[in-house]
Amino acid sequence: MDYSLVIHNLLSPPILFYSLGMGAFLLRSDLEIPSTLGKLFSLYLLMAIGLKGGFSIQQSTLDGTMIKTLAASILVAASTPFLAFYLLRTRLGAYDAAAIAATYGSISAVTFITAISFLEKLGTEYDGYMIAAMALMESPAIIVGVFLANRHSKSTGSVEWKSLLQEALLNGSVVLILGSLLIGYLADTEYQAALKPFTSDLFKGFLCFFLLDMGLASARRIRVLRKSARIALTFGIGFALFTGLAGIAFAYLLNLSHGNALLFALLCGSASYIAVPAAMRIAVPQANASLYVPMSLTITFPFNIILGIPLYYYLISIIW
């Protein structure tokens, strides 16, 4: 493997700030990011990347590759939870297996955004419709996860599907990313230059702040995983790596560019720690949130942003 890609990624300011956050907590520093600011950073990143994607789609034409990629994204998001569930069911109860399956069938927007920063630093192009793919992949896994929990559990309680669908399809991150994407697509071209300081110049600074906050949050969850460390590490890294590599294979079959292939692989191999937990609390409250949330945030997320991004990009460069 070309270790220069790993070093290049490790020495990027966003990753260094993530490490700073983890180190600060483990060293018992009083460093803290107010929760309201953390939410603001998240909203800004989603809005900025959505607008940028909309501007990019506006300048491109609808073609077969775009349609196939979006269709493949939905297919992967809906099928991955089934595989994850049946792998976990031999070790865990139906509720926990279903919640983890939904978590790993959905996506991490921050992992996706970090990969975009990596591509831009390398000067590798990607298409705006990949942002639409990200938004489409967030919700199907939630619905499949709830279906699996109810089908394989002994509980006869009914699910409030109206509340679930509202949480899955209208949660804030999905609405903001799709709304920003649509606004960027419909906006007059003169606004692209006017909004460039917002969508590009400020982006990396806010990403550094956000990953600093993520580093603090990840470190807080480490202790929770001690009782389930073996299965958490094995599945959190092994399954993410498997689905990420499967994403590369899909991307090759779809004939995606280097940049699009990396983003698709990371969408396949990432795990949600925002949208899915919010939905699972409503639909599957019996599931142990102290297991599936730390797995995605403390194990899979750092693996992807530190090692997964350069590893997948290296493999794509060789295969393509």
Secondary structure, 3 states (H helix, E strand, C coil): CCHHHHHHHHCCHHHHHHHHHHHHHHCCCCCCCCHHHHHHHHHHHHHHHHHHHHHHHHCCCCCHHHHHHHHHHHHHHHHHHHHHHHHHCCCCCHHHHHHHHHHHHCCCHHHHHHHHHHHHHHCCCCCCHHHHHHHHCCCHHHHHHHHHHHHHCCCCCCCCHHHHHHHHHHCHHHHHHHHHHHHHHHCCCHHHHHCHHHHHHCHHHHHHHHHHHHHHHHHHHHHHHHHHHHHHHHHHHHHHHHHHHHHHHHHHHCCCCHHHHHHHHHHHHCCCCCHHHHHHHHHCCCCCHHHHHHHHHHHHHHHHHHHHHHHHHHHHHHHC
